[in-house]
Amino acid sequence: MSVVQAQQSITQGALDAIFNDPANADQRYPVPVLQCLQIKPLAAQQAPGGPAQPERYRVVLSDIGNYVQCMLATQANHVITDGQLARGCIVRVKSYQANAIKGKNILIILDLEVATELGTHDRIGEPAPFEAKPQNANTATTIGGSGFYGAKAESSAPVKAEPMSSHMGPGRAGGAGGAIGGGGGGGSKTHGNIVIYPIESLSPYAHKWTIKARVTSKSEIKTWHKASGEGKLFSVNLLDETGEIKATGFNEQCDAFFDVLQEGQVYYISTCRVNLARKQFSNLSNDYELAFERETLIEKAEDQVTVPNLRFNFVNIGEIQALGKDATVDVVGVLKDVGEVNQIISKANGRPFDKRDLTIVDDSQFSIRLTIWGKTASAFAVQPESVVAFKGVKVSEFGGRSLSLLASGTMFVDPDIEEAHRLKGWYDSQGRTDSFNTHNNMSSLGAATGRQDQTKCISQVKDENLGMENADYFSLKATITYIRQDSYAYPACSNKEGLKPCNKKVVEQGDGTWRCEKCDVAHARPVYRYLMSVNVLDHTGQLWLSCFDDFGRVILGMSADELMEIKENDEDRLPAIFEAANCTKHTFRCRAKMETFGDNQRMKYTVQSVTAIDYQSEALKLADLIKQFDMGSNDRNDTKMG
């Protein structure tokens, strides 16, 4: 495309209208076409102890007559990370918000499209910077910086942003991962004379903002009683076209707003405190959250249509292994299996809870166990092979990677979204007969170190000095060659501390009872528990592993009580029982840690979980490795022939 044609496509005068005639800019220039003059990444800013912030970019856009500094909203980063946006290219700005910050005009780009058909050119024309309109002395955080196109040296003191105008293009509702219902309305985002801020742009540095958002979930009122006092709170999740954020009302604000905010309704909300998000209490990915205050204003919107009903940020099942423990994600999959309802007792308060395990699969060729709780579990009546979307599930590493639906999470059966239709088509055409990998025993060490457990051979465990400095976790596929038989079980106290047994060693008394010094209780007989040393072998070496009671049961196929009874009544059977465990192959998840005994240090390898080898899954992995080897061989042969 020639420079002349590109110049004719650019909407000259659009920037002047956006900043100086915002009331009519939307009608005059519904989708401004501008030239990108410069791109520069922003230095990452992270509050002390706070979460890492997503990467941000600044760009300069020109309409030939003027240029303006812009900040890309994070949902528009893909045009840079995908390599689409380049210096000199022509772009269509589909959604934006215009601000005056510290006497400078700043355009926040919420959505844009690179016009590849118009080509890339040197700077067109001689654009000049805007002369900022006179503003009040009120000022907020600067997004300026040195070395940027047209930037002048300026103070780093915090300043306040004053919104001027905004424009949301069509199709904004979907977002990353899809959305259900509503959204996508065009036109200027205003309420009376107040400009509506997108949720995505909220931060502790933004002031005098108003958002228009839908309440997608609302908690019950929760109370607490502590030595320092008592109180109550409730929370809601708020959604607009750009993102989601959690808002919480405490005490007086709980009384004031609990009945006002109703799930599914759209409201104008302003004058809240913006805090760093406490991720352990939220199922959203936003780095910030809101707290209602005395000055908070909430007004129900007449327009209940243009805001989407729900927003997903899906992660495919195959990617879950790479996520940290306790991460919160959204998933969608085909329901493969439905378990029975079981009841467990909470260790914290002794209350019973219903739980049900589901198995879902997707086209990443992975399956995963997902647990639902309470009434959701007991009332679950979804048929297998339905597509189910879950919003707000927590990643767990119990028995390998698994998921758990949070109390604030929600579930949707056969939702009318693109991802669900795609998965249904895949499953009907081929997924029904596919085999799936699992995340069993692929757990990660989690947030403590950020390292993933890796499958190691024994020589790697030793050569890499795992456990020398800190505890290290690894998985090992090995064969049992010997179980030490001089000491494999100990007599334990069965007294319960709350719901948990003591399990400390008891000592036999002269009167035939067994005494626990810790509990100061005598038992007629002890409960035996395994404490075994097991030697395992693979093709690179051998290792001694320490196994506790649960894993001893898996290896020997009986409880320690049963084994001790055989020893007392039919000791000749013992060798055969231990021999039967030899030459059996398992996957062991282990912890390596250097421990000190007296003046001596020694490496201790403790079993964290043990399962039988999943030969079907292992065969699939080996087949994939063989395919990769064949492809590599073919590439090398082609290179030689060339």
C-alpha positions as CSV (number, residue, x, y, z in Angstrom):
1,M,0.0,0.0,0.0
2,S,1.4,3.4,-1.0
3,V,2.1,6.2,1.5
4,V,-0.6,8.3,-0.3
5,Q,-3.3,5.6,0.3
6,A,-2.2,5.2,3.9
7,Q,-2.4,9.0,4.4
8,Q,-5.9,9.1,2.9
9,S,-7.0,6.3,5.3
10,I,-5.8,8.2,8.5
11,T,-8.7,10.1,10.1
12,Q,-7.1,13.5,10.3
13,G,-8.5,15.7,13.1
14,A,-9.6,12.6,15.2
15,L,-7.3,13.3,18.1
16,D,-8.4,16.9,18.3
17,A,-12.0,15.8,18.4
18,I,-11.4,13.2,21.1
19,F,-9.8,15.6,23.5
20,N,-11.5,18.9,22.6
21,D,-14.9,17.8,21.4
22,P,-15.6,14.6,23.3
23,A,-19.4,14.9,23.0
24,N,-19.3,14.6,19.2
25,A,-16.1,12.6,18.7
26,D,-17.9,9.3,18.8
27,Q,-20.2,10.3,15.9
28,R,-17.5,12.0,13.8
29,Y,-14.9,9.3,14.2
30,P,-16.4,6.1,15.4
31,V,-13.2,4.1,14.7
32,P,-10.2,6.5,14.5
33,V,-7.4,5.3,12.1
34,L,-4.0,6.5,13.3
35,Q,-0.3,5.8,12.7
36,C,2.0,4.3,15.3
37,L,5.1,6.4,15.7
38,Q,6.8,4.7,18.7
39,I,6.4,1.7,21.1
40,K,8.1,1.5,24.5
41,P,7.7,-0.9,27.4
42,L,6.9,0.6,30.9
43,A,9.2,-0.3,33.8
44,A,7.4,-2.9,35.9
45,Q,5.9,-1.4,39.1
46,Q,5.2,-3.6,42.1
47,A,4.0,-2.7,45.5
48,P,6.2,-4.0,48.3
49,G,5.0,-7.6,49.1
50,G,2.3,-7.2,46.4
51,P,1.7,-9.4,43.3
52,A,3.8,-9.0,40.2
53,Q,2.1,-6.6,37.7
54,P,1.5,-7.5,34.1
55,E,3.7,-5.9,31.5
56,R,2.5,-2.5,30.2
57,Y,3.4,-0.6,27.0
58,R,3.2,3.0,25.9
59,V,2.8,4.0,22.3
60,V,2.6,7.3,20.3
61,L,-0.2,7.6,17.8
62,S,-0.6,10.3,15.2
63,D,-3.4,11.6,13.0
64,I,-0.9,13.5,10.9
65,G,-1.9,16.8,12.4
66,N,-1.2,15.8,16.0
67,Y,0.4,13.0,18.1
68,V,-0.5,11.8,21.5
69,Q,1.1,9.5,24.1
70,C,-1.0,6.4,24.8
71,M,-1.0,3.5,27.3
72,L,-2.1,0.1,26.2
73,A,-4.5,-1.6,28.5
74,T,-3.3,-5.1,29.4
75,Q,-6.0,-6.8,27.4
76,A,-4.6,-5.1,24.3
77,N,-1.0,-6.3,24.9
78,H,-1.5,-9.2,22.4
79,V,-0.9,-6.8,19.5
80,I,2.6,-6.4,20.7
81,T,3.3,-9.9,22.0
82,D,2.0,-11.4,18.8
83,G,4.3,-9.1,16.7
84,Q,1.4,-7.3,15.0
85,L,2.0,-3.7,16.2
86,A,5.2,-2.1,14.8
87,R,6.6,1.4,14.4
88,G,5.1,3.0,11.3
89,C,2.1,0.7,11.0
90,I,-1.5,2.0,10.7
91,V,-4.1,1.0,13.4
92,R,-7.8,1.2,14.0
93,V,-8.6,2.3,17.5
94,K,-11.8,0.4,18.5
95,S,-12.0,1.3,22.2
96,Y,-10.3,4.0,24.2
97,Q,-10.5,6.3,27.1
98,A,-9.1,9.9,27.0
99,N,-7.5,11.4,30.1
100,A,-5.7,14.6,31.0
101,I,-2.8,13.7,33.3
102,K,-0.6,16.3,34.8
103,G,-1.4,18.8,32.1
104,K,-0.9,16.2,29.3
105,N,-3.4,14.4,27.1
106,I,-3.2,10.7,27.5
107,L,-5.2,8.1,25.5
108,I,-5.7,4.7,27.2
109,I,-6.1,2.1,24.4
110,L,-8.5,-0.7,25.4
111,D,-8.8,-2.3,22.0
112,L,-7.1,-1.8,18.6
113,E,-6.6,-3.5,15.3
114,V,-3.5,-3.3,13.1
115,A,-4.5,-2.5,9.5
116,T,-1.9,-4.7,7.8
117,E,-3.3,-4.0,4.4
118,L,-2.2,-0.3,4.7
119,G,1.4,-1.3,5.2
120,T,4.2,0.2,7.4
121,H,5.7,3.6,6.5
122,D,8.0,6.3,7.8
123,R,6.3,9.1,9.8
124,I,3.6,10.6,7.7
125,G,3.4,14.4,7.9
126,E,4.8,16.6,10.7
127,P,2.4,16.0,13.7
128,A,2.6,18.3,16.7
129,P,1.8,17.6,20.3
130,F,-1.4,18.9,21.8
131,E,-1.5,22.0,23.9
132,A,-3.2,20.7,27.0
133,K,-6.5,22.2,28.0
134,P,-6.3,24.1,31.3
135,Q,-7.0,21.7,34.2
136,N,-7.7,22.1,37.8
137,A,-4.8,21.8,40.2
138,N,-5.9,18.3,41.1
139,T,-3.5,15.9,39.7
140,A,-2.6,11.8,39.8
141,T,0.0,9.3,38.9
142,T,2.1,10.1,35.8
143,I,2.6,7.6,33.0
144,G,5.2,9.8,31.4
145,G,8.9,8.9,31.2
146,S,12.2,9.9,29.8
147,G,13.4,8.9,26.3
148,F,9.9,8.7,24.9
149,Y,8.6,10.4,21.7
150,G,7.7,14.0,22.5
151,A,8.2,13.6,26.3
152,K,9.6,16.3,28.4
153,A,11.4,16.0,31.7
154,E,8.8,16.0,34.5
155,S,8.5,15.5,38.2
156,S,7.9,12.0,39.5
157,A,5.5,13.3,42.1
158,P,2.1,11.5,42.1
159,V,-0.7,13.3,40.2
160,K,-4.4,12.7,39.6
161,A,-6.0,11.7,36.3
162,E,-9.1,13.5,35.2
163,P,-11.2,11.5,32.7
164,M,-12.3,13.4,29.6
165,S,-14.0,10.9,27.2
166,S,-14.2,7.3,26.4
167,H,-15.4,5.0,23.6
168,M,-16.1,1.3,23.6
169,G,-16.2,-0.4,20.3
170,P,-18.5,-3.3,19.4
171,G,-17.6,-6.8,20.4
172,R,-15.7,-5.8,23.6
173,A,-17.8,-8.0,25.9
174,G,-16.1,-11.3,25.0
175,G,-12.7,-10.6,26.5
176,A,-10.1,-13.4,26.9
177,G,-11.7,-16.7,27.3
178,G,-15.3,-15.8,26.4
179,A,-18.3,-14.2,28.0
180,I,-21.9,-15.1,28.5
181,G,-24.6,-12.7,27.4
182,G,-24.8,-8.9,27.0
183,G,-22.1,-6.5,26.2
184,G,-20.7,-5.0,23.1
185,G,-22.7,-1.8,23.0
186,G,-21.1,1.1,21.2
187,G,-21.3,4.8,22.0
188,S,-19.8,7.1,24.6
189,K,-19.6,5.7,28.1
190,T,-21.1,8.4,30.2
191,H,-23.7,8.7,33.0
192,G,-25.0,12.2,33.0
193,N,-21.9,14.3,33.0
194,I,-19.8,11.6,34.6
195,V,-17.4,9.6,32.5
196,I,-17.4,5.8,33.1
197,Y,-14.1,4.2,33.9
198,P,-13.3,0.7,32.7
199,I,-12.6,-1.7,35.6
200,E,-9.4,-2.7,33.9
201,S,-8.0,0.8,34.5
202,L,-8.7,1.0,38.2
203,S,-5.7,1.3,40.5
204,P,-4.9,3.0,43.9
205,Y,-3.8,6.0,41.9
206,A,-7.1,6.6,40.0
207,H,-9.5,9.1,41.6
208,K,-12.9,10.4,40.9
209,W,-14.0,7.4,38.9
210,T,-17.3,5.8,38.3
211,I,-17.7,2.2,37.0
212,K,-20.7,0.6,35.4
213,A,-20.7,-3.1,36.3
214,R,-22.8,-6.2,36.8
215,V,-22.9,-8.1,40.0
216,T,-21.9,-11.6,38.9
217,S,-21.8,-13.2,42.4
218,K,-22.7,-12.1,45.9
219,S,-21.7,-13.8,49.2
220,E,-23.7,-14.2,52.3
221,I,-23.0,-12.0,55.3
222,K,-20.1,-13.4,57.2
223,T,-19.4,-12.6,60.9
224,W,-16.3,-12.9,63.0
225,H,-15.6,-12.7,66.7
226,K,-12.1,-12.1,68.0
227,A,-10.4,-10.8,71.1
228,S,-9.9,-7.5,69.4
229,G,-13.6,-7.2,68.5
230,E,-16.3,-8.5,66.2
231,G,-17.7,-7.6,62.8
232,K,-19.3,-8.6,59.6
233,L,-18.8,-8.4,55.9
234,F,-20.1,-9.4,52.5
235,S,-18.5,-9.2,49.0
236,V,-19.5,-9.1,45.4
237,N,-17.8,-9.7,42.1
238,L,-18.2,-6.9,39.6
239,L,-17.9,-7.2,35.8
240,D,-17.8,-4.9,32.8
241,E,-16.5,-5.2,29.2
242,T,-12.9,-4.9,30.3
243,G,-12.5,-7.0,33.4
244,E,-13.7,-8.1,36.9
245,I,-13.0,-6.9,40.4
246,K,-14.1,-7.9,43.9
247,A,-15.7,-5.4,46.2
248,T,-16.2,-5.9,50.0
249,G,-18.4,-4.1,52.5
250,F,-17.6,-4.2,56.2
251,N,-19.9,-3.5,59.2
252,E,-21.8,-0.2,58.4
253,Q,-21.2,-0.6,54.6
254,C,-22.4,-4.2,54.9
255,D,-25.7,-3.0,56.4
256,A,-26.0,-0.2,53.8
257,F,-25.3,-2.1,50.6
258,F,-26.1,-5.8,51.2
259,D,-29.8,-5.4,50.2
260,V,-29.0,-2.8,47.5
261,L,-26.7,-5.0,45.4
262,Q,-28.5,-7.9,43.8
263,E,-26.8,-10.7,41.8
264,G,-27.2,-10.2,38.0
265,Q,-28.1,-6.5,38.2
266,V,-26.0,-3.6,36.8
267,Y,-25.0,-0.6,38.9
268,Y,-23.1,2.7,38.8
269,I,-20.5,2.6,41.6
270,S,-18.1,5.3,42.7
271,T,-16.0,6.5,45.6
272,C,-14.5,3.2,46.9
273,R,-11.0,2.5,48.2
274,V,-8.8,0.5,45.8
275,N,-6.5,-2.0,47.6
276,L,-4.1,-4.7,46.5
277,A,-6.1,-7.9,46.2
278,R,-5.9,-10.6,48.8
279,K,-5.8,-13.5,46.4
280,Q,-6.4,-16.1,49.0
281,F,-10.0,-14.7,49.5
282,S,-10.8,-14.1,45.8
283,N,-11.5,-16.2,42.7
284,L,-10.6,-13.3,40.3
285,S,-7.3,-12.6,38.7
286,N,-7.4,-8.8,39.2
287,D,-4.4,-7.4,41.2
288,Y,-6.7,-5.0,43.0
289,E,-10.0,-5.1,44.9
290,L,-12.5,-2.5,46.2
291,A,-13.7,-1.7,49.7
292,F,-16.9,0.2,50.1
293,E,-16.7,3.4,52.3
294,R,-19.1,5.9,53.9
295,E,-18.9,8.1,50.8
296,T,-19.5,5.2,48.3
297,L,-22.3,5.9,45.9
298,I,-24.3,3.0,44.3
299,E,-27.1,3.6,41.7
300,K,-28.9,0.9,39.8
301,A,-28.5,1.4,36.0
302,E,-31.5,1.7,33.7
303,D,-29.5,0.0,31.0
304,Q,-29.1,-3.7,32.0
305,V,-28.2,-5.1,28.6
306,T,-24.8,-3.8,27.4
307,V,-22.7,-5.2,30.3
308,P,-21.9,-8.9,29.9
309,N,-23.3,-11.4,32.3
310,L,-20.2,-13.4,32.9
311,R,-16.5,-13.4,31.8
312,F,-14.2,-16.4,31.7
313,N,-10.4,-16.7,31.5
314,F,-10.1,-20.3,30.6
315,V,-6.9,-22.4,31.1
316,N,-6.8,-25.8,29.3
317,I,-6.4,-28.8,31.4
318,G,-3.0,-29.7,30.0
319,E,-1.6,-26.3,31.2
320,I,-2.7,-26.8,34.9
321,Q,0.5,-28.7,35.7
322,A,2.5,-25.5,35.1
323,L,0.4,-23.4,37.6
324,G,1.3,-22.9,41.2
325,K,-0.5,-24.5,44.1
326,D,-3.6,-22.5,45.2
327,A,-3.8,-20.6,41.9
328,T,-7.4,-19.7,40.9
329,V,-8.5,-20.5,37.4
330,D,-11.5,-21.0,35.1
331,V,-11.8,-24.3,33.2
332,V,-14.2,-25.8,30.7
333,G,-14.3,-29.5,29.8
334,V,-16.4,-32.5,28.9
335,L,-17.7,-34.4,31.9
336,K,-16.2,-37.8,31.7
337,D,-17.1,-39.3,35.1
338,V,-19.2,-38.5,38.1
339,G,-18.3,-39.9,41.5
340,E,-20.6,-40.6,44.4
341,V,-21.3,-38.1,47.2
342,N,-19.0,-38.6,50.2
343,Q,-19.0,-36.9,53.5
344,I,-15.8,-35.6,55.2
345,I,-15.3,-34.0,58.6
346,S,-13.6,-30.6,58.7
347,K,-10.4,-30.7,60.8
348,A,-11.0,-27.0,61.7
349,N,-14.4,-27.2,63.3
350,G,-15.6,-30.8,63.2
351,R,-18.5,-30.0,60.8
352,P,-19.4,-32.5,58.1
353,F,-19.2,-31.5,54.4
354,D,-20.6,-33.2,51.3
355,K,-18.1,-33.6,48.4
356,R,-18.2,-35.2,45.0
357,D,-15.4,-35.8,42.6
358,L,-15.9,-35.2,38.9
359,T,-13.5,-36.0,36.0
360,I,-13.4,-33.6,33.1
361,V,-11.4,-33.8,29.9
362,D,-10.5,-31.4,27.0
363,D,-8.7,-31.4,23.7
364,S,-5.3,-31.0,25.3
365,Q,-5.6,-34.8,25.8
366,F,-5.6,-34.4,29.6
367,S,-8.1,-35.3,32.3
368,I,-8.3,-33.9,35.8
369,R,-10.2,-34.5,39.0
370,L,-12.4,-31.6,40.1
371,T,-14.1,-31.6,43.5
372,I,-17.4,-29.9,44.2
373,W,-18.8,-29.3,47.7
374,G,-21.9,-28.9,49.8
375,K,-25.3,-28.4,48.1
376,T,-23.6,-28.2,44.7
377,A,-22.3,-31.8,45.3
378,S,-25.4,-33.3,46.7
379,A,-27.7,-31.7,44.1
380,F,-25.4,-32.4,41.1
381,A,-27.4,-34.2,38.4
382,V,-25.5,-33.4,35.2
383,Q,-25.2,-36.2,32.7
384,P,-21.7,-37.4,31.6
385,E,-20.6,-36.1,28.2
386,S,-22.1,-32.7,29.0
387,V,-19.8,-29.6,28.6
388,V,-19.3,-27.9,32.0
389,A,-17.6,-24.6,32.6
390,F,-16.3,-23.7,36.1
391,K,-15.5,-20.2,37.2
392,G,-13.2,-19.9,40.2
393,V,-11.5,-23.3,40.9
394,K,-8.4,-23.7,43.0
395,V,-5.4,-25.7,42.0
396,S,-4.5,-28.4,44.5
397,E,-1.7,-30.9,44.6
398,F,-3.3,-33.6,46.7
399,G,-2.5,-36.9,45.0
400,G,-1.2,-35.0,41.9
401,R,-2.7,-31.9,40.3
402,S,-6.5,-31.6,41.0
403,L,-9.1,-28.8,41.2
404,S,-11.6,-27.7,43.8
405,L,-14.6,-25.4,43.2
406,L,-14.3,-22.4,45.6
407,A,-17.3,-21.3,47.7
408,S,-17.4,-18.2,45.5
409,G,-17.1,-20.2,42.3
410,T,-19.9,-21.0,39.9
411,M,-20.7,-23.8,37.5
412,F,-22.4,-23.7,34.1
413,V,-23.7,-26.7,32.2
414,D,-23.6,-26.5,28.3
415,P,-23.0,-22.8,28.3
416,D,-23.6,-20.9,25.1
417,I,-20.0,-19.8,24.5
418,E,-17.5,-20.6,21.7
419,E,-15.3,-22.8,23.8
420,A,-18.1,-25.0,24.9
421,H,-19.3,-25.5,21.3
422,R,-15.8,-26.2,20.1
423,L,-15.2,-28.9,22.8
424,K,-18.6,-30.5,22.1
425,G,-17.7,-30.8,18.4
426,W,-14.2,-32.2,19.2
427,Y,-15.6,-34.8,21.7
428,D,-18.4,-36.0,19.3
429,S,-15.9,-36.3,16.4
430,Q,-12.9,-38.0,18.2
431,G,-12.7,-37.2,21.9
432,R,-15.1,-39.9,23.0
433,T,-12.6,-42.7,22.0
434,D,-9.4,-40.8,22.9
435,S,-7.1,-41.8,25.8
436,F,-6.1,-39.1,28.2
437,N,-3.1,-38.2,30.3
438,T,-3.6,-37.4,34.0
439,H,-1.8,-35.1,36.4
440,N,-1.5,-37.8,39.0
441,N,1.9,-37.6,40.8
442,M,3.0,-34.6,38.7
443,S,2.5,-32.2,41.6
444,S,4.6,-29.1,42.0
445,L,6.3,-27.8,45.1
446,G,4.1,-24.8,44.7
447,A,4.4,-21.2,45.7
448,A,7.2,-21.9,48.2
449,T,9.8,-22.4,45.6
450,G,8.0,-22.0,42.2
451,R,9.7,-25.3,41.0
452,Q,7.8,-28.1,39.5
453,D,8.3,-31.6,40.7
454,Q,10.3,-33.4,38.0
455,T,10.5,-37.1,37.3
456,K,14.1,-38.1,38.0
457,C,16.2,-41.2,37.8
458,I,18.1,-42.2,40.9
459,S,21.5,-41.1,39.5
460,Q,20.0,-37.6,38.8
461,V,18.8,-37.3,42.4
462,K,22.3,-38.0,43.7
463,D,24.3,-36.1,41.1
464,E,22.1,-33.0,41.4
465,N,22.5,-33.0,45.2
466,L,18.8,-32.7,45.8
467,G,18.0,-31.7,49.3
468,M,21.4,-30.4,50.2
469,E,20.4,-26.8,50.9
470,N,16.6,-26.9,51.0
471,A,13.9,-29.6,50.8
472,D,13.5,-30.7,47.2
473,Y,10.6,-32.7,45.8
474,F,10.8,-35.1,42.9
475,S,9.0,-38.1,41.4
476,L,10.7,-41.5,40.8
477,K,9.7,-44.6,38.9
478,A,11.4,-47.5,40.7
479,T,11.2,-51.1,41.7
480,I,11.2,-52.3,45.3
481,T,14.1,-54.7,45.9
482,Y,14.1,-55.0,49.7
483,I,12.1,-53.9,52.8
484,R,14.1,-53.8,56.0
485,Q,12.5,-56.4,58.4
486,D,14.2,-55.7,61.7
487,S,12.0,-52.6,62.2
488,Y,9.0,-51.8,60.1
489,A,6.2,-50.8,62.5
490,Y,5.8,-49.2,65.9
491,P,3.1,-49.2,68.6
492,A,1.2,-45.9,68.4
493,C,-1.2,-44.0,70.7
494,S,-4.8,-44.1,69.4
495,N,-5.9,-41.2,71.6
496,K,-7.5,-38.4,69.5
497,E,-6.6,-34.7,69.7
498,G,-9.8,-33.3,68.3
499,L,-10.3,-35.3,65.1
500,K,-6.6,-36.3,64.6
501,P,-5.1,-39.3,66.4
502,C,-2.0,-38.7,68.5
503,N,0.2,-41.4,66.7
504,K,3.0,-41.0,69.2
505,K,4.9,-44.2,70.3
506,V,3.5,-46.0,73.3
507,V,5.6,-48.0,75.8
508,E,4.4,-51.3,77.3
509,Q,3.9,-51.3,81.1
510,G,4.4,-54.1,83.6
511,D,0.6,-54.6,83.9
512,G,0.2,-55.3,80.2
513,T,-1.1,-51.8,79.3
514,W,0.6,-49.4,76.8
515,R,1.3,-45.8,78.0
516,C,1.5,-42.6,76.0
517,E,3.7,-40.1,77.8
518,K,2.4,-37.2,75.7
519,C,-1.3,-37.9,76.3
520,D,-0.8,-39.4,79.8
521,V,-3.1,-42.2,78.8
522,A,-2.8,-46.0,79.1
523,H,-4.3,-48.2,76.4
524,A,-5.2,-51.9,76.6
525,R,-3.5,-52.4,73.3
526,P,-1.7,-50.1,70.8
527,V,-2.5,-49.3,67.2
528,Y,0.5,-50.3,65.0
529,R,1.7,-48.0,62.3
530,Y,4.2,-48.5,59.6
531,L,7.6,-46.8,59.6
532,M,9.5,-48.7,56.9
533,S,12.8,-48.4,55.1
534,V,12.5,-49.5,51.6
535,N,15.3,-50.0,49.1
536,V,14.3,-49.2,45.5
537,L,16.2,-49.6,42.2
538,D,16.1,-48.2,38.7
539,H,18.4,-48.6,35.7
540,T,20.8,-46.0,37.2
541,G,21.2,-46.9,40.9
542,Q,19.5,-47.7,44.2
543,L,18.0,-45.5,47.0
544,W,16.7,-46.0,50.5
545,L,13.3,-44.4,51.1
546,S,11.4,-43.8,54.4
547,C,7.7,-44.8,54.2
548,F,5.0,-43.9,56.7
549,D,1.8,-45.7,57.5
550,D,-0.4,-44.8,54.5
551,F,2.3,-45.7,52.0
552,G,3.2,-48.9,53.8
553,R,-0.4,-50.1,53.4
554,V,-0.1,-49.5,49.6
555,I,3.1,-51.4,49.4
556,L,2.2,-54.4,51.6
557,G,-1.5,-54.5,50.9
558,M,-2.5,-54.7,54.6
559,S,-2.4,-52.6,57.7
560,A,0.4,-52.7,60.2
561,D,-2.0,-54.1,62.8
562,E,-2.8,-57.0,60.5
563,L,0.9,-57.7,59.8
564,M,1.7,-57.7,63.5
565,E,-1.1,-60.1,64.2
566,I,0.4,-62.4,61.6
567,K,3.8,-62.0,63.2
568,E,2.4,-63.0,66.6
569,N,0.3,-66.0,65.4
570,D,2.0,-67.3,62.2
571,E,5.4,-65.7,62.0
572,D,6.5,-68.1,59.2
573,R,4.2,-66.3,56.8
574,L,6.1,-63.0,57.2
575,P,8.9,-63.6,54.7
576,A,6.4,-64.4,51.9
577,I,4.5,-61.2,52.6
578,F,7.6,-59.1,52.2
579,E,8.8,-61.1,49.3
580,A,5.5,-60.5,47.5
581,A,6.2,-56.7,47.7
582,N,9.6,-57.1,46.1
583,C,10.0,-56.6,42.4
584,T,6.9,-54.4,42.3
585,K,7.2,-51.1,40.4
586,H,5.6,-47.9,41.7
587,T,5.7,-44.1,41.1
588,F,7.1,-42.5,44.3
589,R,6.8,-38.8,45.0
590,C,9.6,-38.0,47.5
591,R,11.1,-35.2,49.5
592,A,14.9,-35.0,49.8
593,K,16.2,-33.1,52.8
594,M,19.5,-33.1,54.8
595,E,18.9,-34.0,58.4
596,T,21.2,-33.9,61.4
597,F,21.4,-36.8,63.9
598,G,23.7,-36.0,66.8
599,D,26.9,-34.7,65.2
600,N,26.2,-36.5,61.9
601,Q,24.4,-35.3,58.8
602,R,22.7,-37.6,56.4
603,M,20.3,-37.2,53.4
604,K,16.8,-38.5,54.1
605,Y,14.4,-39.4,51.3
606,T,10.8,-39.5,52.5
607,V,7.9,-40.8,50.5
608,Q,5.1,-38.3,50.1
609,S,2.8,-40.5,47.9
610,V,3.0,-43.8,46.2
611,T,0.9,-45.2,43.3
612,A,1.1,-48.1,40.9
613,I,2.4,-47.3,37.5
614,D,-0.2,-46.2,35.0
615,Y,1.0,-48.3,32.1
616,Q,-1.5,-46.9,29.6
617,S,-0.4,-43.3,30.4
618,E,3.3,-44.3,30.3
619,A,2.9,-46.0,27.0
620,L,1.3,-42.9,25.5
621,K,4.2,-40.8,26.7
622,L,6.7,-43.2,25.3
623,A,4.9,-43.3,22.0
624,D,5.1,-39.5,21.9
625,L,8.8,-39.6,22.6
626,I,9.3,-42.1,19.8
627,K,7.4,-39.9,17.4
628,Q,9.6,-36.9,18.4
629,F,12.7,-39.0,17.9
630,D,11.5,-40.1,14.5
631,M,10.8,-36.5,13.5
632,G,14.2,-35.5,14.7
633,S,15.8,-38.3,12.7
634,N,13.9,-37.3,9.6
635,D,15.0,-33.7,10.0
636,R,18.6,-34.7,10.3
637,N,18.4,-37.0,7.2
638,D,16.8,-34.1,5.2
639,T,19.6,-31.9,6.3
640,K,22.2,-34.4,5.2
641,M,20.5,-34.9,1.8
642,G,20.2,-31.1,1.3
